[in-house]
Amino acid sequence: MQIVDVVTHLPIGQRMQSAQAVRVVFKEVDMTVLTRATDCRLATDRAGLAVATQNIRTMHFLARLAKAFNDADVPVMVLKGAALQLTVYEHPTDRQMCDLDLLIKPCDINRAFAVLESLGAYRSQILMREDFFPKYYYEAEYTVGDIMPVVMDVHIRPLRPLRYVQFMPDDALWENAQKVQIGDAFVYLPCPEEMLIHMTAHLAVHGDSNRKWREDIYRWSEQYAEQLDWQQFVEMAQKWRLTLPVIAGIEAAQVGQQRWIVPQLVFENLLDSPVNWRDRLCLRQAPRDDDHPTAHVLVNALVTPGILFVLGYLYAAIIPGKEHMREWYGHEHAGWLPIAHVCRLLRPVTKYFDGLWSIFSRTRIVRDESGRPQLTAARDIDAGKTIGHFTVRAWDGQAKASVIMTDPHGESMHLSIKGKMRFVGSSDKPNARFDGYRIVAIKRIRKEDVITVGVERESKVTGRKTRTTEQTLQKAA
């Protein structure tokens, strides 16, 4: 039986080539994206080969993804790495891609999720509440594949800070978008001016934390120097209240470069744009959001226009859903939810005391070297102890974490696992088992060990695609 990579749909033996490399041609939009070529440079450059393999695999998947979106009549836009691979970078080793950034129109988000799940992708991020995205949060994370997973950030808005929600309309980046061919399908890219606005603002919002983002900005401005309408560039940055992050992004990307990224007169026009204390506070806090979540919420509330919108955001942030609260407290008993809220409020203090924090939470989500989320032990767990509880919903045919339960009447139900426990691993030598709606340790689990359960594997072959489903059989009391 031929084994097929679920991401690229290429036979494994065909995908893994050592002496001969696969060159990706993305420069010409009217060309087929993927063509074969020999590049002796990659034969001796192991790091370059690893980058090229990851990029090629990701772009293969993007070609499949674009075709699925086209067939479903759902417009999809690519940002950052994928967009630059399609336009600026000529060789797959030039710029490493860590994920795919997709932008979807708000009215199409549910259909977009259906397309992603039809390709085997699954939600790999737990938000504060199920309704937190898309109203208050700008992206949802999906993952597809097991060996070398592709992570997708599905954006409803281009940038994270909540303040920009009120100034960037739903059609931001879409009104002047351009079609670019990829394989037998097409995706949308922002126009050169709006792409540059997004890249510079993104760099500033994320604190200039990645050198490749600076290189992206320089390459883009160099590639489209003769096409950029600088008046439109300034006007859109002002209209969206992004002049301050755009200026900061340009200044960061300009370091070490001899050629001006934007003409000096354009930069001066940006400097003359009016800004206020809310703009400054928003940009000052944005790079610190991950390390200071409380300040993140408070600053969002202070700088975002719309009192009713802000009150709704504060309610969602202060009173998260149960799925999110299970991450803060590793037990489930009468009155566990208020205790979980207390643990969450004390987190700014308990984070400095790892032993104290492990009392409350027995598990953590960490990513392995390939970027796949895994459920691990936050502390030693003795045999027979409850690792965590989970809830279920009807299996949709796509979710990877699923169980078959038998009720007291002998009826079997195929259900999807919700919450953090859905990241439990599978192994022929498990250290945990299912017991009703909880996962229990069957032997002593050491801190940082990956938590796994036993599985029954069933292989199915459908056309060109080989799918392996993993189902754990259990009886619910």
C-alpha positions in Angstrom: 0.0 0.0 0.0 1.4 3.4 -1.0 1.8 5.8 2.0 0.7 9.3 1.1 1.6 12.5 3.0 -1.7 14.0 4.2 -0.5 17.6 3.8 1.1 17.5 0.3 -0.7 14.4 -1.1 2.6 13.3 -2.5 3.9 9.7 -2.0 6.4 9.8 0.9 9.2 8.3 -1.3 8.6 11.0 -3.9 8.6 13.8 -1.4 11.9 12.8 0.3 14.7 13.4 -2.1 18.2 13.7 -0.8 20.6 14.3 -3.7 18.2 16.1 -5.9 16.3 19.1 -4.5 13.0 20.5 -5.5 13.0 24.1 -6.6 9.9 26.2 -6.3 9.2 28.8 -8.9 6.8 31.4 -7.5 8.1 34.5 -9.2 5.8 34.5 -12.3 2.2 34.4 -11.3 1.1 32.9 -14.6 3.4 29.9 -14.2 2.7 26.6 -12.5 4.0 27.1 -9.0 6.0 23.9 -8.5 8.6 22.7 -11.0 11.4 20.2 -10.7 15.0 21.3 -10.9 18.4 20.2 -9.6 20.2 22.5 -7.2 23.7 21.3 -6.1 23.7 24.0 -3.4 21.0 22.1 -1.4 22.9 18.8 -1.7 25.5 20.0 0.7 23.6 22.6 2.7 21.6 20.6 5.3 20.1 23.7 6.9 19.0 25.0 3.5 17.6 21.6 2.6 15.5 21.6 5.8 14.2 25.1 5.1 13.5 24.2 1.5 11.7 21.0 2.4 9.5 22.8 4.9 8.7 25.6 2.5 8.0 23.3 -0.4 5.7 21.2 1.7 3.9 24.2 3.0 3.4 25.7 -0.4 2.2 22.3 -1.8 -0.4 22.4 0.9 -1.3 26.0 0.1 -1.9 25.0 -3.5 -4.3 22.2 -2.3 -5.9 24.7 0.2 -6.4 27.3 -2.5 -8.1 24.8 -4.8 -10.5 23.8 -2.0 -11.3 27.4 -1.2 -11.8 28.2 -4.9 -14.2 25.2 -5.3 -16.1 26.3 -2.2 -16.3 29.9 -3.6 -14.6 31.3 -0.5 -12.1 34.1 -1.1 -8.8 33.5 0.8 -5.9 35.9 1.1 -2.3 35.0 2.1 -0.1 37.3 4.1 3.5 37.5 5.2 5.7 34.4 4.3 3.4 32.7 1.8 2.7 36.0 0.0 6.4 36.8 -0.2 7.2 33.3 -1.5 4.7 33.9 -4.3 6.1 37.3 -5.3 9.5 38.2 -3.9 11.7 35.3 -2.9 13.0 33.2 -5.8 14.5 30.2 -4.0 12.9 28.1 -1.3 15.9 28.5 1.0 15.7 32.3 0.9 13.1 32.7 3.7 11.9 30.2 6.2 8.1 29.8 6.7 6.8 28.8 10.1 3.1 28.8 9.3 0.5 30.0 6.9 -1.2 33.3 7.5 -4.6 33.4 5.9 -7.1 36.3 5.9 -10.8 35.5 5.5 -13.7 37.9 5.1 -15.9 38.0 8.3 -19.0 36.9 6.4 -17.1 33.7 5.1 -15.5 32.6 8.3 -17.8 29.6 9.0 -17.5 28.3 5.5 -13.7 28.8 5.7 -13.6 26.6 8.8 -15.6 24.0 7.0 -13.1 24.0 4.1 -10.1 23.6 6.5 -11.8 20.8 8.4 -12.6 19.0 5.2 -8.8 18.9 4.5 -8.2 17.3 7.9 -7.2 20.5 9.8 -8.2 20.9 13.4 -8.4 23.8 15.9 -5.2 23.8 17.9 -5.7 26.7 20.2 -8.1 27.3 23.1 -9.4 30.8 23.5 -11.0 32.5 26.5 -14.5 31.8 25.2 -15.9 30.0 22.2 -17.3 33.3 21.0 -14.1 35.3 21.7 -13.2 34.8 18.0 -14.0 36.6 15.8 -15.6 39.5 17.7 -12.7 40.3 20.0 -9.7 38.2 18.8 -8.2 38.5 15.4 -7.2 34.9 14.5 -7.9 31.2 15.0 -5.2 28.6 14.8 -5.6 25.4 12.8 -3.1 22.6 12.3 -2.9 19.8 9.7 -0.6 16.9 9.5 1.3 14.8 12.1 4.9 14.3 11.1 5.7 17.8 9.9 2.5 19.7 10.7 1.5 22.9 8.9 0.1 25.5 11.3 -2.3 28.1 9.9 -3.3 31.4 11.5 -6.7 32.1 10.1 -7.2 35.9 10.5 -10.4 37.7 10.5 -8.4 41.0 10.9 -4.9 41.7 9.8 -3.5 43.0 13.2 -4.0 42.0 16.9 -4.6 45.2 18.9 -8.3 45.6 19.6 -8.1 49.4 19.0 -7.5 48.8 15.3 -10.8 46.9 15.0 -12.7 50.1 15.2 -10.6 51.8 12.5 -9.9 49.1 10.0 -13.1 48.1 8.1 -14.0 44.5 7.3 -12.8 45.0 3.7 -9.4 46.3 4.8 -6.8 44.8 2.4 -9.6 43.3 0.3 -10.8 46.4 -1.7 -7.6 46.6 -3.8 -6.6 42.9 -3.5 -4.9 41.2 -6.4 -5.2 37.6 -7.6 -2.1 35.4 -7.8 -2.0 32.0 -9.3 -0.7 29.0 -7.3 -0.9 25.6 -9.1 -4.4 25.2 -10.6 -5.9 27.7 -8.2 -5.5 31.3 -7.1 -5.3 33.3 -3.9 -5.5 37.0 -3.1 -2.7 39.2 -2.0 -2.9 42.8 -0.7 -2.0 45.5 -3.2 1.7 46.7 -2.8 0.8 49.7 -0.7 -1.4 47.9 1.7 1.0 45.0 2.0 3.7 47.4 3.0 1.4 49.0 5.6 0.6 45.6 7.0 4.2 44.3 7.2 5.6 47.5 8.8 2.7 47.7 11.3 3.0 44.0 12.1 6.7 44.3 12.8 6.1 47.1 15.2 3.1 45.5 17.0 5.2 42.3 17.6 8.2 44.3 18.9 10.7 43.9 16.0 11.2 40.3 17.3 12.2 38.6 14.1 15.0 39.7 11.7 13.3 38.1 8.7 10.4 40.5 9.0 12.8 43.4 8.5 14.2 41.7 5.4 10.7 41.1 4.1 9.9 44.8 4.3 13.2 45.8 2.5 12.7 43.2 -0.2 9.1 44.2 -0.8 9.9 47.9 -1.1 12.7 47.1 -3.4 10.6 44.8 -5.6 7.7 47.3 -5.9 9.6 50.6 -5.7 8.4 51.7 -9.2 4.8 50.6 -8.7 4.0 51.9 -5.2 1.6 54.8 -5.0 3.1 56.7 -2.1 0.1 59.0 -1.7 -2.2 56.1 -1.3 0.2 54.5 1.1 0.1 57.5 3.4 -3.6 58.0 3.1 -4.5 54.4 4.0 -2.1 54.4 6.9 -3.7 57.6 8.2 -7.3 56.3 7.6 -6.6 53.1 9.5 -4.8 55.1 12.3 -1.7 53.0 11.7 0.9 55.8 11.1 2.6 55.3 14.4 3.3 51.5 14.0 4.1 52.0 10.3 6.7 54.6 11.2 8.2 52.3 13.9 8.3 49.4 11.4 10.0 51.5 8.8 12.6 52.7 11.2 13.3 49.2 12.4 13.6 47.8 8.9 15.8 50.7 7.8 18.6 49.8 10.2 21.7 48.6 8.3 20.2 49.4 4.9 21.7 52.0 2.6 18.6 52.4 0.3 15.6 54.2 1.7 12.6 51.9 2.2 10.2 54.8 1.6 11.1 58.2 0.1 12.1 60.7 2.7 9.2 63.0 1.8 6.8 60.2 2.4 8.3 59.4 5.7 8.0 63.1 6.7 4.3 63.1 5.8 3.8 60.1 8.1 5.7 61.9 10.9 3.3 64.9 10.4 0.2 62.7 10.8 -1.8 63.4 14.0 -1.5 60.8 16.8 -2.8 60.8 20.4 -2.0 59.2 23.7 -4.2 56.2 22.9 -2.2 55.5 19.7 1.1 55.7 21.7 -0.2 53.5 24.6 -1.5 50.9 22.2 1.8 50.5 20.4 3.8 50.6 23.6 1.8 47.7 25.1 1.3 45.5 22.0 4.8 43.9 22.0 4.3 43.1 25.7 0.9 41.5 25.4 2.0 37.8 25.8 4.1 38.5 28.8 1.7 40.9 30.5 -1.9 39.6 29.8 -3.5 41.7 32.5 -2.0 44.9 31.1 -3.0 43.7 27.7 -6.7 43.6 28.7 -6.6 46.9 30.5 -4.8 48.7 27.7 -7.3 47.3 25.1 -10.1 48.6 27.3 -8.5 52.1 27.6 -7.6 52.7 24.0 -10.5 51.1 22.1 -13.4 53.3 21.1 -17.0 52.2 21.7 -18.2 51.8 25.3 -20.6 48.9 24.7 -18.0 47.0 22.6 -15.4 47.5 25.4 -17.8 46.4 28.1 -18.5 43.2 26.1 -14.8 42.6 25.7 -14.1 43.1 29.5 -16.9 40.6 30.4 -15.5 38.0 28.0 -11.9 38.6 29.4 -12.9 38.6 33.0 -15.3 35.7 32.9 -13.9 33.1 30.4 -15.6 29.9 29.4 -15.2 26.6 31.3 -12.9 25.1 28.6 -10.4 27.9 29.2 -10.7 27.7 33.0 -9.8 24.0 33.0 -6.4 25.1 31.9 -6.0 27.0 35.2 -7.1 24.3 37.6 -6.4 20.7 37.1 -9.2 19.3 39.2 -13.0 19.1 38.8 -15.2 18.9 41.8 -18.0 20.8 43.4 -17.1 24.5 43.4 -14.0 24.0 41.2 -14.9 26.9 38.8 -14.6 29.7 41.5 -11.3 28.2 42.6 -10.1 28.2 39.0 -10.9 31.9 38.7 -8.8 32.5 41.9 -5.9 30.6 40.4 -6.2 32.7 37.3 -6.2 35.9 39.3 -3.1 34.8 41.3 -1.2 33.8 38.2 1.0 37.0 38.1 2.4 35.9 41.5 2.3 32.1 41.2 4.1 32.1 37.9 7.3 32.8 39.8 6.8 29.7 42.0 6.7 26.7 39.7 6.0 24.2 42.6 3.1 26.3 43.8 1.6 26.6 40.3 1.8 22.8 39.8 -0.6 22.3 42.7 -3.3 23.9 40.6 -2.6 22.6 37.1 -1.4 19.1 36.4 -0.9 19.5 32.7 0.5 21.9 30.2 0.4 22.3 26.4 3.8 22.4 24.8 4.9 22.2 21.2 7.3 19.6 20.0 10.2 20.3 17.6 7.8 20.1 14.6 5.3 22.6 16.2 2.6 20.1 17.1 0.9 20.7 20.4 1.3 18.0 23.1 -0.3 17.4 26.5 2.5 17.1 29.1 2.6 16.7 32.9 3.2 19.9 34.8 4.3 17.8 37.8 4.6 14.2 38.9 1.3 12.4 38.8 0.8 9.1 40.7 -0.9 6.1 39.2 -4.7 6.3 39.6 -4.8 10.0 39.9 -7.0 12.1 37.6 -5.0 13.9 35.0 -7.9 16.0 33.7 -11.5 16.1 32.7 -13.0 16.8 29.2 -16.3 17.4 27.5 -17.4 16.0 24.2 -19.5 16.9 21.2 -20.8 14.9 18.2 -17.9 13.8 16.0 -17.8 15.8 12.8 -15.8 13.3 10.8 -12.7 15.4 10.9 -11.5 15.9 14.5 -8.5 13.9 15.3 -9.1 13.5 19.0 -12.2 11.3 19.3 -13.6 8.5 21.4 -16.2 5.9 20.9 -18.3 5.6 24.0 -20.9 3.0 24.8 -23.8 4.1 27.0 -25.6 1.9 29.5 -28.1 0.8 26.8 -25.3 -0.5 24.6 -25.5 2.3 22.1 -22.2 3.4 20.7 -21.5 7.1 20.2 -18.5 8.5 18.2 -17.6 11.8 19.9 -14.9 14.5 19.6 -12.9 15.5 22.7 -13.1 19.2 23.6 -10.7 21.3 25.6 -7.1 20.8 26.6 -7.4 17.0 26.8 -7.9 16.8 23.1 -4.1 17.1 22.8 -3.5 13.8 24.6 -1.1 11.6 22.6 -1.3 8.0 21.6 1.1 5.2 22.2 1.5 1.4 22.2 2.9 1.9 25.7 0.5 4.4 27.2 0.8 6.0 30.6 -2.9 7.0 30.9 -6.4 5.7 30.1 -9.9 7.1 29.6 -12.4 6.7 32.5 -15.7 8.2 31.7 -15.1 11.9 31.0 -11.7 12.0 32.5 -8.2 10.8 31.8 -6.5 8.8 34.6 -2.8 7.9 35.0 -2.2 4.1 34.9 1.4 4.5 36.1 3.5 7.2 37.7 4.0 10.0 35.2 7.0 12.2 35.6 7.0 16.0 35.2 7.3 17.0 31.5 6.4 13.5 30.3 4.0 13.5 27.3 0.7 12.0 28.3 -0.5 9.2 26.1 -3.4 6.7 25.9 -3.7 3.4 24.1 -5.3 3.4 20.7 -6.9 1.0 18.2 -5.7 2.0 14.8 -7.8 1.6 11.7 -6.5 2.5 8.2 -8.6 3.6 5.4 -7.7 4.4 1.8 -9.8 6.8 -0.1 -8.6 7.6 -3.6 -5.2 9.2 -3.5 -5.4 9.9 0.2 -4.5 7.5 3.0 -6.2 8.4 6.3 -5.4 6.8 9.6 -8.0 7.3 12.3 -7.2 6.7 15.9 -10.1 5.7 18.1 -10.0 4.8 21.8 -12.7 2.3 22.8 -14.2 2.8 26.3 -17.4 2.3 28.2 -18.9 5.2 30.1 -20.4 4.4 33.4 
